[in-house]
């Protein structure tokens, strides 16, 4: 049986550190602080997690590769 996200949060040794650098503004996300689960979820949806975006871009909730490129194209 698969462990629930709430059970994972109880067992995650890095949860507090992960939460301190998580800028996800989607308040009902059950994966907040569970970086591995977040990356897995967004990868399945052909998206990039919030923490790869600056705050102003993250707040749009557009996690697409296209938006990622548009946000960063002039900064790298």
N, C-alpha and C positions, 0 to 999 in steps of 0.2 A: 504494500500500500504506500502511496506517495505521501510524503510529509506536507502539511499545509504551510503556507507562507508564515502564518503566525508561529507555528512550531519551529520553522527555520529561523525566524528572528530570535527566538529564545535560545537557540543553539549556536548562532553565529558569533564567533569570537571577535569579529571586526565590525559588528553592527554600529556601535557608537562612533567609531572612526569614519565608517562609510557615511553615516548620517550627517556628520560634520562637513562633508564635502559634497553632499547631494543637493543639487539646485533644482530638482524636479518640483514644479509648481502644481502638478496634478495631485491634489490633496487626497483623493480617494484611491490612489495607487497602493496596492497591497505589496508591491515589490520594493518600495522605498527602503533603501539601506541594504538590500540584498542584491549587490552588484551583479553577481553571476546570473541570477534569475532575471534581472532587468536586461542585461545584455542579450541573454537567450531569447527573451520575449520580443525585444525590438528587432533582433536579427531575423526571427521568423516572419516578421512583418515588413522586412526590407526597410527598416528604420535604424536610426542611431539614437542611443540614449541621451537624455537631457544633459548629462554632465559633459558632453562633448561640445555643447553650445554655450556661448556667452549668455548671461541672464536675459538680456533684451530679446534675443532670438528664441531662447527656451520658452519664454512666456507665450509665444505664438502657438505652441504645441505642434508645430510642423517639424517632425522628426525625419523628414525625407532626406535622402542622399542629395537631392538637388538643392534643398535649402541649406544643408551643411556646406556644400561647395560654394553657394552664393554668399553665405556668411563669411567664409574663410578665404575666399579666392584672392582678395587683395591684402591679406594679412600674413601670408606665408611666402 
